[in-house]
Amino acid sequence: MRSRALFFSATALLVLGCSSTKDGTAASTKSDAAYQEDVIEGLHELFLGEIGTLLGASKDLGDALPAPADRGWDGAADAGAILASRGHWYTARSAYERIEGAIAPLFPDVDFAIDGRYDDFLAELGAAGDPDAFDGTGVTGMHAVERILFSDVTPARVVAFEETLPGYLPARFPGTSAEAAETKSGLVAQLSADVTTLRDQWTPVHIHPFIALQGLTALMNEQAEKVRKAASNEEESRYAQRTMTDIRDNLAGTRAAFALFEPWIQAKSGGADVVTDVHAGFDALGAAYDAVSGDAFPEPPVTWSSENPSAADLSTSFGVLFVAVTAAVDPKDPKSVVSRMEDGAALIGYAFPR
């Protein structure tokens, strides 16, 4: 995720006293500083719970992975262990997708280590790529694990996209007992170590609520990016084919975190209307997501163009989803959910550049 710069109003952290409603009556005697403390405490507790879930699932994943003493993984013989491991990966994935909006701008290096895509890592590693996919160096994180764990069910179109990347090596199950052991002690252990670093850094002193709020609006934009990338097979959870669930989790996490800001926004003149509009935007987007069944995005039409989609393509399931998500994040629409979230930020003293 890459967010737009956030411009801070110094008075937002200092102003005490009353705010006013539309008719000029006092809305609250609570200070902005007190509201900010409430937000910091709420974010800390909310996200710490999800980080705990993420860490627990990462460790459970490591325990569940097949580790035959005399061979690599076998899709039939190890089917139960692989299925269990995928279940723990799903749990970890959902926990992270619910919190990445605030994590990414606050801890970008840890975010990359945990959530970077294969193509992102290869862009840094260059043509040498990552010759050992199992050892916990080079390409790491949830998608590195996913790429191995779901290598036998990855769609051919995803493989065709990745084959064009400099440094690409085919994804596969561990082929020897040494590689199977290394997947546990290397790659998945490194994921747990990175999540532990995140947990240790996630302390109130490191939380700036307005950077987190910026991250929430950026996460709304990222949901649109995930839909756009799906048309070129660059989507995030592309090996497991569950990116539709990713964006549902993104929305659920944004709802929960934004709720912590609502009392502060509602204490300002016009704030109640902003919160109402944001909720309406969340609900509309949620309805669009609910209209899609399953974990995967609808298949994009072969003629799809994100820049100039045809009317016929827009009428497909993928096209309807594309329209709903892009409308929700349209910065030119003052009523879009992202625009109204930014209006809420401005009311409590922090204005996004437009």
Secondary structure, DSSP 4 states (H G I P E B T S, - for coil): --PPP-EE-GGGGT--S-EE-TTS-EEE---HHHHHHHHHHHHHHHHHHHHHHHHHHHHHHHHHS---SSS---TTTTHHHHHHHHHHHHHHHHHHHHHHHHHHHHSHHHHHHHH--HHHHHHHHGGG--S-TTSSSSS-SHHHHHHHHTTTT--HHHHHHHTTSTT--------SHHHHHHIIIIIIHHHHHHHHHHHHH--GGG--HHHHHHHHHHHHHHHHHHHHHHTTT--TTTTTT-HHHHHHHHHHHHHHHHHHHHHHHHTSTTHHHHHHHHHHHHHHHHHHHHTS-SSSPPPPPTT--SSS--HHHHTSHHHHHHHHHHHHT-TT-TTSHHHHHHHHHHHTTEE---
